[in-house]
Amino acid sequence: MVTQLQLFIRLPEVRQKVGMSKSHIYNLMGSGDFPAQIKISQKISVWVASEIDDWVEEKIKQRDEEGAAQ
């Protein structure tokens, strides 16, 4: 069985990947519409890179499906 290497990324890289502000990311997280962070210490939060990538891919898929339905 092959397992995928899971990488953690910090907020600046998350922001770069999704092109959104910190406050918008946290608002989406609060509503359950964005992958949750992982607290690895009192002051450090990280995200799983593959979860962010999957979220981006899902948004692209939704756009394509909505475009095809019109």
MDTraj code that builds the backbone (N, CA, C; nanometers):
import mdtraj as md
import numpy as np

residues = "MET VAL THR GLN LEU GLN LEU PHE ILE ARG LEU PRO GLU VAL ARG GLN LYS VAL GLY MET SER LYS SER HIS ILE TYR ASN LEU MET GLY SER GLY ASP PHE PRO ALA GLN ILE LYS ILE SER GLN LYS ILE SER VAL TRP VAL ALA SER GLU ILE ASP ASP TRP VAL GLU GLU LYS ILE LYS GLN ARG ASP GLU GLU GLY ALA ALA GLN".split()
xyz = np.array([
    [0.0843, -0.1187, 0.0000],
    [0.0000, 0.0000, 0.0000],
    [0.0885, 0.1247, 0.0000],
    [0.0626, 0.2139, -0.0928],
    [0.1395, 0.3374, -0.1028],
    [0.0613, 0.4489, -0.0344],
    [0.1263, 0.5218, 0.0527],
    [0.0606, 0.6336, 0.1188],
    [0.1180, 0.7638, 0.0659],
    [0.0333, 0.8648, 0.0598],
    [0.0746, 0.9959, 0.0121],
    [0.1407, 1.0720, 0.1263],
    [0.2519, 1.1362, 0.0971],
    [0.3194, 1.2195, 0.1957],
    [0.2332, 1.3412, 0.2241],
    [0.2025, 1.3650, 0.3493],
    [0.1218, 1.4802, 0.3882],
    [0.2146, 1.5922, 0.4350],
    [0.1987, 1.7079, 0.3765],
    [0.2802, 1.8231, 0.4123],
    [0.1950, 1.9294, 0.4790],
    [0.2533, 1.9969, 0.5765],
    [0.1874, 2.1095, 0.6414],
    [0.2349, 2.2383, 0.5770],
    [0.1434, 2.3332, 0.5640],
    [0.1803, 2.4658, 0.5164],
    [0.1235, 2.5697, 0.6116],
    [0.1911, 2.6835, 0.6181],
    [0.1485, 2.7921, 0.7062],
    [0.0567, 2.8872, 0.6306],
    [-0.0037, 2.9791, 0.7016],
    [-0.1021, 3.0704, 0.6457],
    [-0.0529, 3.1491, 0.5238],
    [0.0679, 3.2037, 0.5219],
    [0.1097, 3.2774, 0.4015],
    [0.1038, 3.1922, 0.2734],
    [0.1398, 3.0657, 0.2833],
    [0.1333, 2.9793, 0.1660],
    [-0.0114, 2.9439, 0.1311],
    [-0.0950, 2.9253, 0.2318],
    [-0.2374, 2.9012, 0.2070],
    [-0.2955, 3.0214, 0.1327],
    [-0.2656, 3.1410, 0.1805],
    [-0.3161, 3.2631, 0.1169],
    [-0.2689, 3.2724, -0.0276],
    [-0.1452, 3.2367, -0.0513],
    [-0.0913, 3.2417, -0.1870],
    [-0.1620, 3.1410, -0.2778],
    [-0.1891, 3.0222, -0.2259],
    [-0.2539, 2.9183, -0.3061],
    [-0.3965, 2.9553, -0.3441],
    [-0.4697, 3.0195, -0.2528],
    [-0.6114, 3.0455, -0.2775],
    [-0.6414, 3.1906, -0.3137],
    [-0.5453, 3.2797, -0.2979],
    [-0.5649, 3.4193, -0.3357],
    [-0.6671, 3.4926, -0.2520],
    [-0.6741, 3.4591, -0.1235],
    [-0.7712, 3.5230, -0.0348],
    [-0.7014, 3.5815, 0.0875],
    [-0.7698, 3.6761, 0.1500],
    [-0.7163, 3.7367, 0.2711],
    [-0.7294, 3.6413, 0.3900],
    [-0.6544, 3.6701, 0.4921],
    [-0.6597, 3.5921, 0.6157],
    [-0.8023, 3.5915, 0.6728],
    [-0.8646, 3.7088, 0.6772],
    [-0.9989, 3.7164, 0.7364],
    [-1.1007, 3.6368, 0.6553],
    [-1.0897, 3.6380, 0.5232],
    [-1.1838, 3.5619, 0.4413],
    [-1.1638, 3.4114, 0.4614],
    [-1.0389, 3.3689, 0.4702],
    [-1.0102, 3.2271, 0.4965],
    [-1.0719, 3.1849, 0.6293],
    [-1.0526, 3.2666, 0.7334],
    [-1.1070, 3.2314, 0.8642],
    [-1.2605, 3.2360, 0.8648],
    [-1.3198, 3.3275, 0.7885],
    [-1.4669, 3.3296, 0.7769],
    [-1.5177, 3.2022, 0.7107],
    [-1.4507, 3.1589, 0.6036],
    [-1.4895, 3.0342, 0.5371],
    [-1.4707, 2.9147, 0.6298],
    [-1.3633, 2.9135, 0.7061],
    [-1.3421, 2.8044, 0.8023],
    [-1.4542, 2.8017, 0.9051],
    [-1.4933, 2.9198, 0.9514],
    [-1.5990, 2.9296, 1.0526],
    [-1.7321, 2.8762, 1.0042],
    [-1.7555, 2.8883, 0.8731],
    [-1.8812, 2.8382, 0.8178],
    [-1.8688, 2.6950, 0.7666],
    [-1.7494, 2.6366, 0.7835],
    [-1.7288, 2.4984, 0.7412],
    [-1.7023, 2.4828, 0.5924],
    [-1.6708, 2.5936, 0.5249],
    [-1.6507, 2.5913, 0.3801],
    [-1.5034, 2.5943, 0.3389],
    [-1.4136, 2.5679, 0.4309],
    [-1.2702, 2.5683, 0.4019],
    [-1.2041, 2.4694, 0.4964],
    [-1.0977, 2.4032, 0.4526],
    [-1.0312, 2.3063, 0.5401],
    [-0.9861, 2.3691, 0.6727],
    [-1.0037, 2.2937, 0.7781],
    [-0.9674, 2.3414, 0.9121],
    [-0.8167, 2.3375, 0.9328],
    [-0.7727, 2.4284, 1.0148],
    [-0.6316, 2.4328, 1.0525],
    [-0.6021, 2.3272, 1.1575],
    [-0.4741, 2.3023, 1.1775],
    [-0.4267, 2.2138, 1.2831],
    [-0.3374, 2.2967, 1.3735],
    [-0.3701, 2.3014, 1.5008],
    [-0.2856, 2.3731, 1.5971],
    [-0.1731, 2.2792, 1.6399],
    [-0.0487, 2.3146, 1.6044],
    [0.0628, 2.2294, 1.6439],
    [0.1353, 2.2840, 1.7661],
    [0.1051, 2.4071, 1.8032],
    [0.1514, 2.4643, 1.9288],
    [0.0588, 2.5804, 1.9611],
    [0.0836, 2.6458, 2.0726],
    [-0.0045, 2.7545, 2.1140],
    [-0.0079, 2.8667, 2.0103],
    [0.1033, 2.8910, 1.9412],
    [0.1118, 3.0033, 1.8481],
    [0.1226, 2.9634, 1.7020],
    [0.1253, 2.8343, 1.6723],
    [0.1470, 2.7907, 1.5345],
    [0.0306, 2.7049, 1.4867],
    [-0.0275, 2.7491, 1.3742],
    [-0.1320, 2.6729, 1.3070],
    [-0.0830, 2.6388, 1.1674],
    [-0.1230, 2.5221, 1.1203],
    [-0.0851, 2.4775, 0.9868],
    [-0.2079, 2.4163, 0.9196],
    [-0.1981, 2.4005, 0.7900],
    [-0.3007, 2.3331, 0.7124],
    [-0.2352, 2.2181, 0.6388],
    [-0.3126, 2.1171, 0.6060],
    [-0.2633, 2.0052, 0.5264],
    [-0.2674, 2.0503, 0.3803],
    [-0.1518, 2.0525, 0.3156],
    [-0.1409, 2.1049, 0.1795],
    [-0.2371, 2.0345, 0.0837],
    [-0.2489, 1.9036, 0.0941],
    [-0.3366, 1.8297, 0.0020],
    [-0.4838, 1.8667, 0.0224],
    [-0.5230, 1.9020, 0.1443],
    [-0.6611, 1.9443, 0.1684],
    [-0.6889, 2.0784, 0.1008],
    [-0.5911, 2.1673, 0.1026],
    [-0.6059, 2.2958, 0.0342],
    [-0.6141, 2.2733, -0.1162],
    [-0.5250, 2.1886, -0.1685],
    [-0.5267, 2.1575, -0.3118],
    [-0.6599, 2.0949, -0.3529],
    [-0.7121, 2.0039, -0.2703],
    [-0.8409, 1.9406, -0.2994],
    [-0.9537, 2.0441, -0.2993],
    [-0.9486, 2.1394, -0.2056],
    [-1.0500, 2.2439, -0.1972],
    [-1.0494, 2.3276, -0.3256],
    [-0.9293, 2.3641, -0.3723],
    [-0.9170, 2.4415, -0.4959],
    [-0.9742, 2.3620, -0.6131],
    [-0.9383, 2.2356, -0.6229],
    [-0.9891, 2.1511, -0.7316],
    [-1.1414, 2.1401, -0.7273],
    [-1.1981, 2.1306, -0.6085],
    [-1.3438, 2.1221, -0.5948],
    [-1.4103, 2.2510, -0.6430],
    [-1.3509, 2.3650, -0.6114],
    [-1.4060, 2.4926, -0.6575],
    [-1.4026, 2.5014, -0.8096],
    [-1.2952, 2.4542, -0.8710],
    [-1.2859, 2.4530, -1.0164],
    [-1.3920, 2.3605, -1.0750],
    [-1.4103, 2.2439, -1.0135],
    [-1.5104, 2.1478, -1.0592],
    [-1.6509, 2.2081, -1.0502],
    [-1.6799, 2.2761, -0.9381],
    [-1.8106, 2.3401, -0.9218],
    [-1.8337, 2.4447, -1.0304],
    [-1.7327, 2.5245, -1.0589],
    [-1.7437, 2.6262, -1.1632],
    [-1.7747, 2.5626, -1.2983],
    [-1.7017, 2.4560, -1.3299],
    [-1.7201, 2.3885, -1.4583],
    [-1.8587, 2.3261, -1.4695],
    [-1.9078, 2.2678, -1.3602],
    [-2.0402, 2.2059, -1.3610],
    [-2.1496, 2.3120, -1.3739],
    [-2.1318, 2.4243, -1.3065],
    [-2.2297, 2.5327, -1.3162],
    [-2.2307, 2.5926, -1.4565],
    [-2.1136, 2.6031, -1.5180],
    [-2.1036, 2.6553, -1.6536],
    [-2.1682, 2.5633, -1.7545],
    [-2.1557, 2.4333, -1.7337],
    [-2.2155, 2.3359, -1.8244],
    [-2.3671, 2.3327, -1.8110],
    [-2.4183, 2.3654, -1.6923],
    [-2.5621, 2.3613, -1.6678],
    [-2.6336, 2.4818, -1.7284],
    [-2.5619, 2.5852, -1.7625],
    [-2.6250, 2.7072, -1.8139],
    [-2.6445, 2.7040, -1.9616],
])
top = md.Topology()
chain = top.add_chain()
for i, resn in enumerate(residues, 1):
    res = top.add_residue(resn, chain, resSeq=i)
    for name in ("N", "CA", "C"):
        top.add_atom(name, md.element.get_by_symbol(name[0]), res)
traj = md.Trajectory(xyz[None], top)
